[in-house]
């Protein structure tokens, strides 16, 4: 029986195919990789964002306070950030065909167990573990897209791929809500997504592949004639862990700036994803389905803008920071608007959630792309994991902080904290507006 190291090892290069076969197979495989990573990552959201929808119902059933739920969100967020960073380095040296579905199966197992137990300490432990193994989702996608799509395509391709966040995150708002009301218990918000995740893992094993070279194809730079300015003969060499961490991440000032800005972007992003259904129920009088619909609106509003802004960033010479900066301004204004909306105007709250979703997801996507721009396709998992770690430190802060402020002060106090984070994100992104990719 092969060891985990052998199982996850990068696929070896296959003999080079004839040129006619290369031209026939390459476009087909590029689409297959985009399709597989898109559907696979959307499925990861089914077993990650379902807690937010179930939190209010579960809290009532098990007598959990908002502070208790906030502790779960916070612990999960930091576990996910660490998982994304550490698993990112591992994924840079692994075959995504096996690495990505393994994480999905582990996350499904956490969801099944979470639905079966009713003990707070066990719930906290299970969802923290779930957060860690969720870190096996993004890095193999980044590795795959970095190998199959070239520098000048990244903004547009990642813009399309990043819609997986919105599709998965939006659909789970509806799936979890209707699972609760249809089957009659909060547990089904975890059982049903768990089954879908198992199906998704089987699908990934069927469709996902490793590098072009493992399929007998040339590197993407050769195929597209799109070589980075620092391209060298060693460009395709797998990097050691030391080279990944110190050569491309910890010594890179641009990665640090992007990472810290990402912390505040994620506070704004996850504040309404984690707490939106509870806020809408307690302050605006929304139903369980209404809270789930709010998550759906927030997520699906980002689809068109993510694709559009990815394309715009490519047309602007890869200035991901500038586009992100411009997007965060309306996010700040929309949160301010939510504070001012009077009771009984739920439709207006939903409209402002749509504005937040429309403008928050381009920075979420583009800062991850910027991590690739300023590192290497061989270090994309590590660089993006580092940027993501800071993002999920932000999610941890809001998960605990907003629950605490709402429980012991008021929802207005929580919203003021979100506004402060959004403003800090704007300030930090102002220092990135002139940055362009190395390639």
ABEGO torsion letter per residue (X at the ends): XBBAAAAABBBBBBBBBBAAAAAAAAAAAAAAAAAAAAAAAAAAAAAAAAAAAAAAAAAAAAGBBAAAAAAAAAAAAAAAAAAAAAAAAAAAABBAAAAAAAAAAAAAAAAAAAAABABAAAAAAAAAAAAAAAAAAAAAAAAAAAAABBAAAAAAAAAAAAAAAAAAAAAAAAAAAAAAAAAGBAAAAAAAAAAAAAAAAAAAAAABBBBAAAAGBBBAAAAAGBBBAABBAAAABBBBAAAAAAAAAAABAAAAAAAAAAAAAAAAAAAAAAAAAAAAAAAAGBBAAAAAAAAAAAAAAAAAAAAAAAAAAAAAGGBAAAAAAAAAAAAAAAAAAAAABBBGBAAAAAAAAAAAAAAAAAAAAAAAAAAAAABBAAAAAAAAAAAAAAAAAAAAAAAAAAAAAAAABBAAAAAAAAAAAAAAAAAAAAAAAABBBAX
